[in-house]
Amino acid sequence: MIKGFIITLSIIAALFLVYCALPNLYARNLSKNVYHKLKPGNHQIALTFDDGPNAAYTNRVLDILKKYDVKATFFIVIKNANKNLSILHRMKEEGHEIGFHSYQHESAWELLPKKTLTEISRGEAALQAENVTFRYMRPPWGTFNLFTLYQAKKHGLKVVLWNIEAFDWRKNQTAKGIEQEVLSRVEDGSIIVLHDSGGAEGAPNRTIEALDGLIPALLDQGYQFVTLEEGL
C-alpha cells in the first residue's frame, strides 16, 4: 500500500514537473518571447493593470489617467469585461491598450491542455461583437504550463510580464507602500504591474490612492508613459 502511494506520488510529481514547473521556469527566465521590459533608451515606462474591468474601481483608474493625460495597458478578464462593456469601450475611446489576461482568471497550473488551447479563442469570440482584438497577453500570476507559449504564438500574441510589481493586491500593502515600491525601482523601460480588480478586500482603493501621487512623481522625473505597442 505504501509502495503504491509512493509510486502514485512520484507520477504526480513528474507530471507537475513536465506540465507546469519546467515550462514556467523556462518562460519566466529564459524565453526570448516573454517580455519583462520595454526597449531601453527613450526614458519610457509602461503602466499596466490586471484583472478588470471592475465597476467599482476601473472608471476611477481611468479618471486619474485622464487627469494626467497618461495612457496605460489593461490586461482584462473576459468574464469581467462582459459585465462591464461600457468600461471596455471607454478604455478604447480614451486611447488605452487592451490585452488578454484570461477568460476567468485561472492559473495556467489549473488549466488542462484542452482548456489552455481554447482560452484565447474563447476570449476573442466573446468580445468579437465589441470589436476588441488582442496583441498582447499576460497569464494570471505570471504562470505558464506546457502549452501557454504555444497558444500565444498560435494567436499572434506577445507575452508580457513586468519588472516592477508593487504588491498592491496584498492585504497589508498601503498606498504609500505602493508608491515607494515603484519609485525605488523604476528605470528606463520599466513595465509596472498594478491591479484594478481582485486581491485583498478593497485593495484597488489603495492602488487608486497611490496613482494620484505616483504618476506626477514619475512625470516630474521625466518619464514618458507609453502603451506596450509604443514601447515594444
PyMOL commands that set and color helices and strands:
alter all, ss='L'
color gray80, all
select helices_A, chain A and resi 2-29+58-67+78-83+85-93+108-110+113-126+128-130+140-142+148-154+175-183+203-220+228-231
alter helices_A, ss='H'
color red, helices_A
select strands_A, chain A and resi 34-35+44-50+73-77+97-102+136-137+158-160+164-165+191-195+224-225
alter strands_A, ss='S'
color yellow, strands_A
deselect
rebuild
show_as cartoon
